[in-house]
Amino acid sequence: MQNHKDLVVWKKSMELVTDIYKVTRDYPQDELFGIVSQMRRAAVSIPSNISEGYGRLYGKETVKFLSNALGSASELETQIMISRNLGFASEDKLNILQDQISEIIRMLSALIKTLE
């Protein structure tokens, strides 16, 4: 592996960021500084933490940052559930996001386990 950009989980998390931005464009305007901001920050945090972790040369710091990415993915998963409860996006869009997040959580968990 050359760097974080070679990781499938990083690539998938980058796709997720784009999808989160697209879906949250249609959220209510009064949520721009509420859940929209929270969701976007959590989404951006996932690939950012993967990148930073892999910049640490595979030590304990790598696992720490991958764990941070996992935490952000879990946070985003909760925000998707809140969005569903409040009817902020279509079920189809939210289901796609949920599937993406679930896959990223599984991949990060496996990667962390491998590195520990």
N, C-alpha and C positions, 0 to 999 in steps of 0.2 A: 504494500500500500504506500502510495506516495504522500498523500495528505488527506485532510478531511473531505475534500471535494471528490475523492474516490469512493467515499462511503455512500451506500444506497440510502441509508437513513438520513444522511445530510441532504441528499438530492430530494427525497420525499418530503422532508421538512421544508425545504425551499419552495416546493410546489404548494404545500399547505399554506405558507405565508401568503402567496399570491391568491389562493382561493379564499382565504379569510378576508383579505382586503376587498376582493370582488363582492363577496356576500354581504359584508358589513356596510358597503356603500348604500344599500337599500334599507338599512336600519333607520328608525325614527331619528330625526335631526337632534332632538333633545337628548339622545343617547350618545352623541359624538364624544363627549367627555366622560361618559359613563362606561357602559359595557363595551362599546366599540373600541375605545382607547385601551381598555383592559385586555380585550381579545387580541388586538393587534400587537400589543407589547408582549403578551405571552407567546404568540405565534413567532414573532421575530426572535424571541429569546431562545427558542429551541435550536435552530441552526447556528445561532451565534454562540451558544454554549458548547455545541459540538465542535465548532471551529476553534474556540479558545482551548478546549480540552485537548484537542489534537495538536495544538501549538505548544503543549507542555511536555512533549516527548514521552508519552505513555507511562507516566508515573502515577502516583496517587492523585495528583492534580487532575489527570485526565478523567479518572473515575468520578472525582468531585464535580467536574463540569458536566459530565454526562448525566450525573444524578440531578444536577440543576436543570438540564434540558428535560429530563423525565418529569421533574416537578412542574415545569412550565407546561408540558403536554397534559399533565393531569389537571392543572388549573384551567387550561383551555377546554378540556373535556367538560368540566363543570360549567363553564360559561356557555358552552353549546347547549347544555341541558337547560340552563336559565333562559337562553334565547328561545328554546323550544316551548318552555312553559309560558313565555310572554308572547309567543306568536310573531317573533321578529323576522322570521324567514320561513320559506316553505319547508315542509317535512323532507322533501327530496334533497334539497340543498344541505339541510342539517344532517341528514343521514349520510351523505357523501363525506361531509367534514368529519362526522363521528367515525366512519370507517377509516379515514386517513389517520386520524389521531390514534385509534386503537392499534393500527398497524405500526405506527411510529413508537408507541409505548412498548409494544412487544419487541420491536427491534432494539430499542434502547436498553430494555431490561436484559435481553440476551447478550448484547455487547458489553454491558457493565459486568455481567456474570462471567463472561469470558476473560475480561481484563483483571478481575479481582483475584 
